[in-house]
Amino acid sequence: MLTAVLFRENNKDYQAIKDLYDSSFPDDERIPWRRIVSELNESRLMHVYYDDQMFVGLSYIFMHKNVAYLSYLAVSPQLRNRGYGSEILRLIQKEFKDDRIVIDIEIVDPDADNYEERLRRRDFYLHNHFVPTGEGYYFYNVDYELLSCNGIVSADEYRDLILKHWGHIAKGAQFRKIS
């Protein structure tokens, strides 16, 4: 059975957790590890997931008002395609059942080098009760689509959330409707 624990710096799997974080997200889309760890609090949560004693994955969630922004979700490479990602999402949806949950994913662009990866990622979230919001944004040369569950998160709400989360650098995000 999958369980979640809040990340602490003294976690026995600290190095594996850091390595998974570092290897799962592109450099230009990843908040520096030291910053993530130093800013953990009641609104910035990193959960670590275990199947019995085996480290499975991690999530990083930023809370703002009644919106949980699932900024990062990663499953250990050797455990992918075994249903752990869906189990992690179920745990997140249960924990944040009274909040709307939002994610941003790269737009599924048939001309993108990683088109298949983008399509699989979008299908994964749609399969796990996320829905398109009809909103997207362009930021640091990447087009993103917003998906949410437990209700729609508007572009204005998301903008407020990322300004609170990322600070002034988020001002460069250009929002637009998408189909």
C-alpha positions in Angstrom: 0.0 0.0 0.0 1.3 3.4 -1.0 1.9 5.9 1.8 2.9 9.6 1.8 5.2 11.3 4.3 6.2 15.0 4.4 9.8 15.4 3.2 12.3 16.3 5.9 16.0 16.9 5.4 16.8 13.9 7.6 14.8 11.6 5.5 16.7 8.3 5.1 16.3 8.5 1.3 17.5 12.1 1.0 20.0 11.5 -1.8 17.6 9.3 -3.8 14.8 11.9 -3.5 17.2 14.7 -4.6 18.5 12.6 -7.5 15.0 11.8 -8.7 14.1 15.5 -8.5 17.2 16.5 -10.4 16.8 13.9 -13.1 13.1 14.2 -13.7 12.7 17.9 -14.7 14.6 20.0 -17.2 17.1 22.5 -15.7 15.2 25.5 -17.0 11.9 24.2 -15.4 13.3 23.2 -12.1 13.5 25.3 -8.9 17.0 24.9 -7.3 16.9 22.0 -4.8 18.3 24.1 -1.9 15.5 26.7 -2.5 12.8 24.1 -2.5 14.1 22.5 0.7 14.7 25.8 2.5 11.2 27.2 1.6 9.2 24.1 2.7 6.4 25.2 5.1 2.6 24.8 5.5 1.9 26.2 2.0 4.9 24.6 0.2 4.8 20.8 0.7 7.0 18.1 -0.6 5.6 14.6 -0.1 7.7 11.5 -0.5 5.9 8.2 -1.4 6.7 4.7 -0.2 5.4 1.3 -1.1 6.1 -0.5 2.2 9.7 0.7 2.8 10.6 1.3 -0.9 10.9 4.9 -2.1 8.6 5.3 -5.1 8.4 9.0 -5.9 7.8 12.6 -4.8 5.4 15.5 -5.3 5.8 19.2 -4.6 2.7 21.3 -4.0 2.3 25.0 -3.5 -1.0 26.0 -1.8 -2.6 29.4 -2.4 -6.0 30.2 -1.1 -8.1 27.1 -2.1 -5.8 26.0 -4.9 -3.1 23.3 -4.8 -0.6 23.8 -7.5 1.0 20.4 -8.3 4.3 21.8 -9.4 6.3 18.5 -9.6 5.4 14.9 -9.6 8.0 12.2 -10.3 8.1 8.4 -10.0 11.5 6.5 -9.8 12.4 5.5 -13.3 12.7 1.8 -12.5 9.1 1.9 -11.1 7.3 3.8 -13.9 4.4 2.3 -15.8 3.3 0.3 -12.8 0.5 2.5 -11.6 2.4 4.4 -9.0 1.8 7.8 -10.6 -1.9 7.2 -10.6 -1.8 6.0 -7.0 0.2 9.2 -6.0 -2.5 11.3 -7.7 -5.2 9.5 -5.8 -3.5 10.3 -2.5 -3.1 13.9 -3.5 -6.7 14.2 -4.6 -7.8 12.6 -1.3 -5.6 15.0 0.8 -6.7 18.1 -1.1 -10.3 17.0 -1.6 -11.6 20.4 -0.6 -9.3 22.3 -2.8 -9.0 22.6 -6.6 -5.7 21.1 -7.9 -4.0 22.6 -10.9 -1.1 21.5 -13.0 0.7 22.9 -16.0 1.9 20.7 -18.8 3.6 21.4 -22.1 1.1 21.9 -24.9 0.7 18.8 -27.0 2.4 20.0 -30.2 2.7 17.5 -33.1 5.9 19.3 -34.2 7.6 19.1 -30.8 10.6 16.8 -30.5 9.0 15.2 -27.5 5.5 15.0 -28.9 4.8 11.4 -27.8 6.0 12.2 -24.2 3.7 15.3 -24.1 0.8 13.2 -25.4 1.4 10.5 -22.8 1.7 13.0 -20.0 -1.6 14.8 -21.0 -3.4 11.4 -21.4 -2.1 10.3 -17.9 -3.6 13.4 -16.2 -6.9 13.2 -18.1 -7.2 9.5 -17.1 -6.7 10.6 -13.5 -9.6 13.0 -13.3 -7.9 16.2 -14.5 -9.7 18.3 -17.1 -8.6 21.0 -19.5 -9.3 24.5 -18.2 -9.2 26.2 -21.6 -6.3 28.3 -20.3 -2.7 28.3 -21.2 0.4 30.5 -21.0 3.7 31.1 -22.7 6.7 31.3 -20.3 10.4 31.1 -21.0 9.9 29.9 -24.6 7.5 27.1 -23.5 3.8 26.9 -24.2 1.8 25.4 -21.3 -1.7 24.2 -20.8 -3.5 24.2 -17.5 -5.4 21.1 -16.3 -7.3 20.9 -13.0 -9.5 18.7 -10.9 -12.1 19.4 -8.2 -13.1 22.4 -10.3 -11.7 24.8 -12.8 -8.8 27.2 -11.9 -9.0 30.4 -14.0 -6.1 32.1 -15.6 -6.4 35.0 -13.1 -6.3 32.6 -10.1 -3.3 30.8 -11.6 -1.5 34.1 -12.3 -2.0 35.1 -8.7 -0.7 31.7 -7.6 2.5 31.8 -9.6 3.2 35.4 -8.7 3.0 34.3 -5.0 5.0 31.1 -5.7 7.7 32.3 -8.1 7.7 36.1 -7.4 8.5 38.7 -10.0 9.9 36.3 -12.6 6.3 35.0 -13.2 5.3 38.5 -14.5 6.7 37.4 -17.9 4.0 34.7 -18.3 1.7 35.5 -21.2 -1.8 34.0 -20.7 -4.2 33.0 -23.5 -7.2 30.8 -24.2 -6.5 27.5 -25.8 -8.7 24.8 -27.3 
